[in-house]
Amino acid sequence: MFDQVTELLAKYLKADKSAITRDTDIRKDLNADSLVIVEMLFTLEEQAGITIPDEKVEELTKVGALVDYIESQMKK
């Protein structure tokens, strides 16, 4: 899942995929605005077959936290 997330971040934010780590802050380090985050999360939700509640989105600021959350929801 980490590779899928970094691939999407690189695509949507025109970022260097190799520079994205689990500790990368999506908003601060990658300068992601809300619209881009929503679009990317929608794509991730479709790919993973899950739904990320709006209140949870605010908590998932680091790449690692996002990956862990998606993986935990996919196991349910």
The first five atom37 places (N, CA, C, CB, O) and aatype in JSON, in Angstrom:
{
  "aatype": [12, 13, 3, 5, 19, 16, 6, 10, 10, 0, 11, 18, 10, 11, 0, 3, 11, 15, 0, 9, 16, 1, 3, 16, 3, 9, 1, 11, 3, 10, 2, 0, 3, 15, 10, 19, 9, 19, 6, 12, 10, 13, 16, 10, 6, 6, 5, 0, 7, 9, 16, 9, 14, 3, 6, 11, 19, 6, 6, 10, 16, 11, 19, 7, 0, 10, 19, 3, 18, 9, 6, 15, 5, 12, 11, 11],
  "atom_mask": [
    [1, 1, 1, 1, 1],
    [1, 1, 1, 1, 1],
    [1, 1, 1, 1, 1],
    [1, 1, 1, 1, 1],
    [1, 1, 1, 1, 1],
    [1, 1, 1, 1, 1],
    [1, 1, 1, 1, 1],
    [1, 1, 1, 1, 1],
    [1, 1, 1, 1, 1],
    [1, 1, 1, 1, 1],
    [1, 1, 1, 1, 1],
    [1, 1, 1, 1, 1],
    [1, 1, 1, 1, 1],
    [1, 1, 1, 1, 1],
    [1, 1, 1, 1, 1],
    [1, 1, 1, 1, 1],
    [1, 1, 1, 1, 1],
    [1, 1, 1, 1, 1],
    [1, 1, 1, 1, 1],
    [1, 1, 1, 1, 1],
    [1, 1, 1, 1, 1],
    [1, 1, 1, 1, 1],
    [1, 1, 1, 1, 1],
    [1, 1, 1, 1, 1],
    [1, 1, 1, 1, 1],
    [1, 1, 1, 1, 1],
    [1, 1, 1, 1, 1],
    [1, 1, 1, 1, 1],
    [1, 1, 1, 1, 1],
    [1, 1, 1, 1, 1],
    [1, 1, 1, 1, 1],
    [1, 1, 1, 1, 1],
    [1, 1, 1, 1, 1],
    [1, 1, 1, 1, 1],
    [1, 1, 1, 1, 1],
    [1, 1, 1, 1, 1],
    [1, 1, 1, 1, 1],
    [1, 1, 1, 1, 1],
    [1, 1, 1, 1, 1],
    [1, 1, 1, 1, 1],
    [1, 1, 1, 1, 1],
    [1, 1, 1, 1, 1],
    [1, 1, 1, 1, 1],
    [1, 1, 1, 1, 1],
    [1, 1, 1, 1, 1],
    [1, 1, 1, 1, 1],
    [1, 1, 1, 1, 1],
    [1, 1, 1, 1, 1],
    [1, 1, 1, 0, 1],
    [1, 1, 1, 1, 1],
    [1, 1, 1, 1, 1],
    [1, 1, 1, 1, 1],
    [1, 1, 1, 1, 1],
    [1, 1, 1, 1, 1],
    [1, 1, 1, 1, 1],
    [1, 1, 1, 1, 1],
    [1, 1, 1, 1, 1],
    [1, 1, 1, 1, 1],
    [1, 1, 1, 1, 1],
    [1, 1, 1, 1, 1],
    [1, 1, 1, 1, 1],
    [1, 1, 1, 1, 1],
    [1, 1, 1, 1, 1],
    [1, 1, 1, 0, 1],
    [1, 1, 1, 1, 1],
    [1, 1, 1, 1, 1],
    [1, 1, 1, 1, 1],
    [1, 1, 1, 1, 1],
    [1, 1, 1, 1, 1],
    [1, 1, 1, 1, 1],
    [1, 1, 1, 1, 1],
    [1, 1, 1, 1, 1],
    [1, 1, 1, 1, 1],
    [1, 1, 1, 1, 1],
    [1, 1, 1, 1, 1],
    [1, 1, 1, 1, 1]
  ],
  "atom_positions": [
    [[0.82, -1.2, 0.0], [0.0, 0.0, 0.0], [0.87, 1.26, 0.0], [-0.93, 0.0, 1.21], [0.49, 2.28, -0.59]],
    [[2.02, 1.19, 0.66], [2.91, 2.35, 0.69], [3.28, 2.79, -0.72], [4.18, 2.03, 1.49], [3.29, 3.99, -1.01]],
    [[3.59, 1.83, -1.58], [3.95, 2.17, -2.96], [2.8, 2.83, -3.7], [4.4, 0.92, -3.71], [3.01, 3.77, -4.47]],
    [[1.57, 2.34, -3.48], [0.41, 2.94, -4.14], [0.21, 4.38, -3.68], [-0.86, 2.12, -3.85], [-0.06, 5.27, -4.48]],
    [[0.35, 4.6, -2.37], [0.16, 5.93, -1.82], [1.23, 6.89, -2.34], [0.18, 5.89, -0.28], [0.92, 8.01, -2.75]],
    [[2.49, 6.46, -2.31], [3.55, 7.35, -2.79], [3.43, 7.61, -4.28], [4.92, 6.75, -2.47], [3.73, 8.71, -4.75]],
    [[2.98, 6.62, -5.02], [2.77, 6.79, -6.46], [1.71, 7.88, -6.72], [2.32, 5.45, -7.11], [1.9, 8.76, -7.56]],
    [[0.6, 7.81, -5.97], [-0.46, 8.81, -6.13], [0.0, 10.19, -5.68], [-1.69, 8.39, -5.35], [-0.3, 11.19, -6.34]],
    [[0.71, 10.25, -4.57], [1.21, 11.55, -4.1], [2.14, 12.17, -5.14], [1.94, 11.39, -2.76], [2.04, 13.36, -5.44]],
    [[3.01, 11.37, -5.68], [3.94, 11.87, -6.7], [3.18, 12.37, -7.92], [4.94, 10.77, -7.1], [3.53, 13.4, -8.51]],
    [[2.15, 11.63, -8.3], [1.36, 11.99, -9.48], [0.57, 13.28, -9.24], [0.41, 10.84, -9.87], [0.64, 14.22, -10.02]],
    [[-0.19, 13.3, -8.15], [-1.06, 14.45, -7.88], [-0.29, 15.71, -7.5], [-2.03, 14.09, -6.77], [-0.73, 16.82, -7.8]],
    [[0.85, 15.55, -6.83], [1.58, 16.71, -6.32], [2.86, 17.0, -7.1], [1.92, 16.5, -4.88], [3.62, 17.9, -6.75]],
    [[3.08, 16.22, -8.15], [4.29, 16.37, -8.95], [5.54, 16.38, -8.05], [4.23, 17.66, -9.79], [6.43, 17.21, -8.18]],
    [[5.54, 15.41, -7.13], [6.64, 15.27, -6.18], [7.54, 14.12, -6.58], [6.1, 15.05, -4.75], [7.15, 13.25, -7.36]],
    [[8.75, 14.12, -6.06], [9.71, 13.05, -6.3], [9.33, 11.86, -5.41], [11.18, 13.52, -6.02], [9.45, 11.93, -4.19]],
    [[8.88, 10.79, -6.03], [8.42, 9.61, -5.28], [9.49, 9.09, -4.33], [7.99, 8.5, -6.24], [9.18, 8.66, -3.22]],
    [[10.73, 9.12, -4.75], [11.82, 8.58, -3.92], [12.07, 9.42, -2.67], [13.1, 8.48, -4.73], [12.71, 8.95, -1.73]],
    [[11.58, 10.65, -2.65], [11.78, 11.52, -1.49], [10.66, 11.38, -0.46], [11.86, 12.97, -1.95], [10.76, 11.93, 0.63]],
    [[9.61, 10.63, -0.8], [8.47, 10.47, 0.11], [8.72, 9.29, 1.03], [7.15, 10.28, -0.68], [8.97, 8.17, 0.58]],
    [[8.65, 9.55, 2.34], [8.85, 8.5, 3.34], [7.59, 8.4, 4.21], [10.11, 8.8, 4.22], [6.64, 9.17, 4.03]],
    [[7.58, 7.46, 5.12], [6.45, 7.31, 6.05], [6.29, 8.55, 6.92], [6.63, 6.06, 6.93], [5.19, 8.84, 7.39]],
    [[7.38, 9.27, 7.16], [7.34, 10.46, 8.01], [7.02, 11.74, 7.26], [8.65, 10.62, 8.72], [6.93, 12.81, 7.87]],
    [[6.85, 11.66, 5.95], [6.53, 12.85, 5.16], [5.15, 13.38, 5.53], [6.6, 12.53, 3.64], [4.18, 12.63, 5.56]],
    [[5.09, 14.67, 5.83], [3.81, 15.32, 6.12], [3.2, 15.76, 4.79], [4.0, 16.55, 7.1], [3.8, 16.54, 4.04]],
    [[2.03, 15.26, 4.5], [1.42, 15.47, 3.19], [1.17, 16.95, 2.92], [0.11, 14.7, 3.1], [1.43, 17.43, 1.81]],
    [[0.68, 17.68, 3.9], [0.4, 19.11, 3.69], [1.66, 19.96, 3.75], [-0.6, 19.6, 4.73], [1.91, 20.77, 2.86]],
    [[2.45, 19.78, 4.81], [3.61, 20.65, 5.03], [4.77, 20.34, 4.09], [4.08, 20.53, 6.46], [5.31, 21.24, 3.45]],
    [[5.14, 19.07, 4.0], [6.33, 18.7, 3.21], [6.05, 18.68, 1.71], [6.84, 17.35, 3.64], [6.94, 18.96, 0.91]],
    [[4.82, 18.33, 1.34], [4.49, 18.2, -0.08], [3.61, 19.34, -0.59], [3.8, 16.89, -0.33], [3.23, 19.36, -1.76]],
    [[3.3, 20.28, 0.29], [2.5, 21.46, -0.08], [1.16, 21.09, -0.73], [3.28, 22.33, -1.03], [0.73, 21.72, -1.69]],
    [[0.52, 20.08, -0.18], [-0.76, 19.63, -0.73], [-1.88, 20.52, -0.22], [-1.03, 18.15, -0.36], [-1.97, 20.81, 0.98]],
    [[-2.74, 20.96, -1.13], [-3.9, 21.72, -0.7], [-5.08, 20.77, -0.53], [-4.25, 22.86, -1.71], [-5.02, 19.61, -0.94]],
    [[-6.14, 21.27, 0.07], [-7.29, 20.42, 0.41], [-7.9, 19.74, -0.8], [-8.35, 21.25, 1.1], [-8.27, 18.57, -0.72]],
    [[-8.02, 20.43, -1.91], [-8.63, 19.86, -3.1], [-7.84, 18.66, -3.61], [-8.74, 20.92, -4.2], [-8.41, 17.63, -3.95]],
    [[-6.54, 18.8, -3.67], [-5.69, 17.71, -4.14], [-5.78, 16.52, -3.19], [-4.22, 18.17, -4.28], [-5.83, 15.37, -3.62]],
    [[-5.8, 16.8, -1.9], [-5.9, 15.72, -0.91], [-7.22, 14.97, -1.08], [-5.8, 16.28, 0.53], [-7.23, 13.74, -1.05]],
    [[-8.31, 15.69, -1.26], [-9.62, 15.06, -1.45], [-9.62, 14.19, -2.69], [-10.73, 16.12, -1.54], [-10.11, 13.06, -2.66]],
    [[-9.08, 14.69, -3.8], [-9.03, 13.91, -5.04], [-8.2, 12.64, -4.86], [-8.44, 14.77, -6.18], [-8.6, 11.56, -5.3]],
    [[-7.05, 12.79, -4.21], [-6.17, 11.65, -4.02], [-6.82, 10.62, -3.1], [-4.82, 12.1, -3.44], [-6.76, 9.42, -3.37]],
    [[-7.45, 11.07, -2.01], [-8.1, 10.15, -1.1], [-9.27, 9.43, -1.76], [-8.58, 10.89, 0.14], [-9.5, 8.25, -1.49]],
    [[-10.0, 10.12, -2.62], [-11.09, 9.49, -3.35], [-10.56, 8.33, -4.19], [-11.82, 10.52, -4.24], [-11.15, 7.25, -4.23]],
    [[-9.44, 8.56, -4.86], [-8.82, 7.52, -5.68], [-8.36, 6.36, -4.79], [-7.62, 8.09, -6.47], [-8.57, 5.2, -5.15]],
    [[-7.74, 6.66, -3.65], [-7.29, 5.61, -2.74], [-8.47, 4.8, -2.19], [-6.5, 6.22, -1.59], [-8.38, 3.58, -2.07]],
    [[-9.55, 5.48, -1.87], [-10.74, 4.79, -1.37], [-11.28, 3.82, -2.41], [-11.83, 5.8, -0.99], [-11.64, 2.69, -2.09]],
    [[-11.33, 4.26, -3.66], [-11.79, 3.38, -4.74], [-10.88, 2.18, -4.91], [-11.88, 4.16, -6.06], [-11.36, 1.05, -5.04]],
    [[-9.58, 2.41, -4.91], [-8.62, 1.32, -5.1], [-8.66, 0.31, -3.96], [-7.21, 1.88, -5.23], [-8.57, -0.89, -4.19]],
    [[-8.81, 0.82, -2.73], [-8.76, -0.06, -1.56], [-10.13, -0.6, -1.17], [-8.16, 0.69, -0.4], [-10.23, -1.53, -0.36]],
    [[-11.19, -0.03, -1.75], [-12.53, -0.48, -1.41], [-12.96, -0.09, 0.0], [0.0, 0.0, 0.0], [-13.68, -0.83, 0.66]],
    [[-12.5, 1.07, 0.45], [-12.83, 1.55, 1.79], [-13.38, 2.97, 1.71], [-11.59, 1.51, 2.73], [-13.38, 3.59, 0.65]],
    [[-13.85, 3.47, 2.86], [-14.26, 4.86, 2.97], [-13.5, 5.47, 4.14], [-15.81, 4.99, 3.17], [-13.44, 4.89, 5.22]],
    [[-12.92, 6.64, 3.91], [-12.22, 7.35, 4.98], [-13.12, 8.49, 5.44], [-10.81, 7.88, 4.49], [-13.38, 9.42, 4.67]],
    [[-13.6, 8.43, 6.69], [-14.49, 9.48, 7.19], [-13.78, 10.85, 7.2], [-14.98, 9.14, 8.6], [-12.58, 10.93, 7.42]],
    [[-14.55, 11.9, 6.95], [-13.98, 13.26, 6.89], [-13.2, 13.61, 8.15], [-15.08, 14.27, 6.68], [-12.14, 14.22, 8.07]],
    [[-13.74, 13.24, 9.32], [-13.05, 13.6, 10.57], [-11.71, 12.87, 10.69], [-13.94, 13.26, 11.78], [-10.8, 13.36, 11.37]],
    [[-11.58, 11.72, 10.06], [-10.32, 10.96, 10.1], [-9.27, 11.59, 9.18], [-10.57, 9.49, 9.7], [-8.08, 11.51, 9.45]],
    [[-9.72, 12.2, 8.1], [-8.81, 12.81, 7.13], [-7.9, 13.83, 7.8], [-9.6, 13.47, 5.97], [-6.71, 13.9, 7.5]],
    [[-8.45, 14.62, 8.7], [-7.68, 15.66, 9.39], [-6.55, 15.07, 10.23], [-8.59, 16.49, 10.27], [-5.52, 15.72, 10.44]],
    [[-6.73, 13.85, 10.71], [-5.72, 13.19, 11.56], [-4.6, 12.56, 10.73], [-6.38, 12.13, 12.43], [-3.49, 12.4, 11.22]],
    [[-4.9, 12.22, 9.5], [-3.95, 11.47, 8.67], [-3.05, 12.42, 7.9], [-4.7, 10.54, 7.71], [-3.18, 12.56, 6.68]],
    [[-2.14, 13.06, 8.61], [-1.28, 14.05, 7.98], [0.02, 13.47, 7.45], [-0.97, 15.15, 8.96], [0.6, 13.99, 6.5]],
    [[0.47, 12.38, 8.06], [1.73, 11.75, 7.63], [1.43, 10.57, 6.71], [2.57, 11.28, 8.85], [0.41, 9.9, 6.86]],
    [[2.31, 10.34, 5.77], [2.14, 9.25, 4.81], [1.99, 7.91, 5.53], [3.33, 9.19, 3.84], [1.12, 7.11, 5.19]],
    [[2.82, 7.67, 6.53], [2.77, 6.4, 7.26], [1.43, 6.2, 7.95], [0.0, 0.0, 0.0], [0.9, 5.09, 7.95]],
    [[0.89, 7.25, 8.55], [-0.41, 7.15, 9.23], [-1.51, 6.82, 8.23], [-0.74, 8.46, 9.97], [-2.4, 6.02, 8.52]],
    [[-1.46, 7.44, 7.06], [-2.44, 7.18, 6.02], [-2.36, 5.73, 5.55], [-2.24, 8.13, 4.84], [-3.38, 5.05, 5.42]],
    [[-1.16, 5.26, 5.29], [-0.95, 3.87, 4.85], [-1.45, 2.9, 5.9], [0.55, 3.61, 4.55], [-2.16, 1.94, 5.58]],
    [[-1.09, 3.13, 7.15], [-1.52, 2.23, 8.24], [-3.04, 2.21, 8.36], [-0.9, 2.67, 9.58], [-3.63, 1.14, 8.55]],
    [[-3.67, 3.36, 8.24], [-5.13, 3.43, 8.35], [-5.79, 2.65, 7.21], [-5.62, 4.9, 8.35], [-6.71, 1.86, 7.44]],
    [[-5.34, 2.87, 6.0], [-5.92, 2.18, 4.85], [-5.77, 0.66, 5.02], [-5.25, 2.64, 3.52], [-6.72, -0.09, 4.81]],
    [[-4.58, 0.23, 5.39], [-4.34, -1.21, 5.56], [-5.22, -1.79, 6.66], [-2.86, -1.47, 5.89], [-5.72, -2.9, 6.53]],
    [[-5.42, -1.05, 7.75], [-6.26, -1.55, 8.83], [-7.72, -1.67, 8.4], [-6.15, -0.63, 10.06], [-8.42, -2.58, 8.82]],
    [[-8.18, -0.75, 7.56], [-9.56, -0.77, 7.08], [-9.78, -1.87, 6.04], [-9.94, 0.58, 6.49], [-10.88, -2.42, 5.93]],
    [[-8.75, -2.19, 5.28], [-8.87, -3.22, 4.26], [-9.0, -4.61, 4.88], [-7.66, -3.19, 3.32], [-9.54, -5.51, 4.25]],
    [[-8.52, -4.79, 6.1], [-8.55, -6.09, 6.77], [-9.93, -6.38, 7.35], [-7.5, -6.13, 7.89], [-10.22, -7.52, 7.72]],
    [[-10.78, -5.37, 7.45], [-12.1, -5.56, 8.05], [-13.06, -6.22, 7.1], [-12.67, -4.23, 8.5], [-14.22, -6.45, 7.46]]
  ]
}
